[in-house]
C-alpha cells in the first residue's frame, strides 16, 4: 500500500525509515534525547532502625508549579520503589558533572549497592530526613503524591516540600553515556 503524497507546500518527512521498533531499536532512538541525571533517596524503617537508600534516575521531570509536583519512573520490581512507597518521602539531588563516580554506585542492583551513606558526602534534608548532596546543582524534598503502574514501570509523583538551587554544571545522559554540557560559544 502506498502512502499518500504530501500536500503541496507541506514539510518533507524526516530522513530515515520509520519502523515499529523492537526494544533495542527503541532504546537507541530514545538515547538521542538528552536527559539530566539525579540521585534519588528515601529513608525507611527496619527492625534495627532507620536506613537510607538511593539510586540514580534519568526519568525525572517537573509536572506542576501549582501545586508543586515532580515525577520519575521506576521499574515495577524495584527495591527502591518498594521502600519509597513504605516511607512516603523522597529527595532528589540533580547530579553535577563532577558526580560521575557516584552514578556507578547508585546504578548497581540493590543487593550489590554499597551502603548509600558511604557513597558520597550527604546531608540530611530538613523536611524529610532523606539524603541530599549539598553541592548538587539543585535539590528537592518530596512527599509521595501518587503512583501509577504504566507498562513495566511505575510513575511516581511527589509534592515538593523544599527546594534549593545552585549554579553548578549538570551531568547529562546521552546516547547511553554520561557527559557534561558544553558552554555556549
C-alpha positions in Angstrom: 0.0 0.0 0.0 1.4 3.4 -1.0 1.5 6.4 1.4 -0.5 9.4 0.2 1.6 12.1 -1.5 2.2 15.1 0.8 0.2 18.2 0.1 2.0 20.9 -1.9 4.0 23.2 0.4 3.9 20.8 3.3 7.2 20.0 5.1 9.2 17.0 4.0 9.1 13.8 6.0 12.1 13.3 8.3 15.0 11.4 6.9 15.3 7.7 7.7 12.8 4.9 7.7 10.3 4.8 10.5 9.7 1.3 11.7 7.7 -0.2 14.6 10.7 -0.6 17.0 11.8 -3.5 19.0 13.3 -2.8 22.5 16.8 -2.5 21.2 15.9 0.0 18.4 13.6 2.0 20.7 16.4 2.3 23.3 18.7 3.5 20.5 16.3 6.1 19.3 15.4 7.3 22.8 19.2 7.6 23.5 19.2 10.6 21.2 17.2 12.5 23.8 19.4 14.3 26.4 18.2 13.8 30.0 19.5 15.1 33.3 20.7 12.6 36.0 19.5 12.7 39.6 20.3 10.9 42.8 17.0 10.0 44.4 17.0 8.9 48.1 14.5 7.7 50.6 14.6 6.8 54.3 12.9 3.7 55.5 12.5 1.9 58.8 13.8 -1.6 59.6 13.7 -3.7 62.7 17.1 -2.2 63.7 16.2 1.4 62.9 16.1 3.9 60.1 18.1 3.3 57.0 18.7 5.1 53.7 18.7 4.0 50.1 19.5 5.9 46.9 19.5 5.3 43.2 20.4 7.2 40.0 17.4 8.3 37.8 17.3 9.9 34.4 13.5 9.9 34.1 12.8 12.9 36.4 10.7 15.8 35.3 8.7 18.7 36.6 4.9 18.2 36.5 3.3 21.3 38.0 4.2 24.5 39.8 0.8 24.9 41.5 0.7 22.6 43.3 4.4 21.9 43.2 4.7 18.4 41.7 7.6 16.4 40.1 7.8 12.9 38.8 10.0 10.0 37.9 9.6 6.5 36.6 10.9 3.4 38.4 10.9 -0.3 37.4 7.9 -2.1 38.8 10.2 -4.6 40.5 12.4 -2.0 42.1 13.5 -2.5 45.7 13.8 1.3 45.9 10.2 1.8 44.8 9.0 -0.6 47.5 11.0 1.3 50.1 9.7 4.7 48.8 6.1 3.5 48.9 6.6 2.4 52.5 8.3 5.7 53.6 6.2 8.1 51.6 9.1 10.5 51.3 12.0 11.0 48.9 14.6 13.5 48.0 16.2 14.4 44.6 19.7 15.8 44.0 20.4 16.9 40.5 23.9 15.5 39.7 26.6 17.8 38.7 29.3 17.0 36.2 31.8 16.2 39.0 29.4 13.5 40.4 30.1 10.9 37.7 31.7 8.4 40.1 28.6 8.4 42.2 26.5 7.1 39.3 28.2 3.8 39.3 27.4 3.2 42.9 23.8 4.2 42.5 23.0 2.2 39.4 24.1 -1.1 40.9 21.3 -3.6 41.8 20.1 -3.2 45.4 21.9 -6.4 46.6 25.3 -5.1 45.2 25.0 -1.4 46.1 27.4 -0.2 48.7 25.9 1.4 51.9 24.5 4.6 50.5 25.9 6.6 53.3 29.4 5.7 52.2 28.8 6.5 48.5 29.0 10.3 48.9 29.2 13.2 51.4 25.5 13.5 52.1 23.4 16.0 54.1 20.1 15.1 55.8 17.2 17.0 54.3 15.3 19.2 56.9 11.8 18.3 55.5 12.1 14.5 55.0 15.2 13.2 56.7 16.3 11.8 53.3 19.8 12.2 52.0 20.8 15.2 49.8 24.0 16.2 48.0 24.9 19.6 49.4 26.9 20.6 46.3 24.3 19.4 43.7 23.0 21.9 41.1 19.6 21.5 42.7 17.9 19.5 45.5 14.2 18.8 46.2 12.5 17.1 49.1 9.1 15.5 48.3 6.3 13.6 49.9 4.7 10.8 47.8 1.6 12.2 46.0 0.7 9.2 43.8 2.0 6.1 42.0 0.5 4.7 38.8 1.6 1.5 37.0 2.4 2.1 33.3 3.8 -0.8 31.3 6.9 -2.2 33.1 7.4 0.9 35.1 5.6 2.9 37.8 5.0 6.6 37.6 6.0 8.2 40.9 4.7 11.7 41.6 5.9 13.8 44.5 4.7 17.0 46.1 7.7 19.3 46.6 8.2 20.3 50.3 11.5 22.2 49.8 13.9 23.2 47.0 17.4 24.6 46.8 19.2 25.7 43.5 22.9 26.2 42.9 24.8 27.4 39.8 26.8 24.2 39.0 27.3 22.4 35.7 24.9 19.5 35.3 25.6 15.9 34.4 23.6 14.6 31.5 22.9 11.3 29.8 23.0 11.0 26.0 23.5 8.0 23.7 24.0 5.6 26.6 26.7 7.6 28.3 27.2 10.3 30.9 28.6 13.7 29.8 28.7 17.3 30.7 27.2 20.3 29.0 29.5 22.4 26.7 29.3 26.1 27.4 27.6 28.2 24.7 30.2 29.9 22.4 
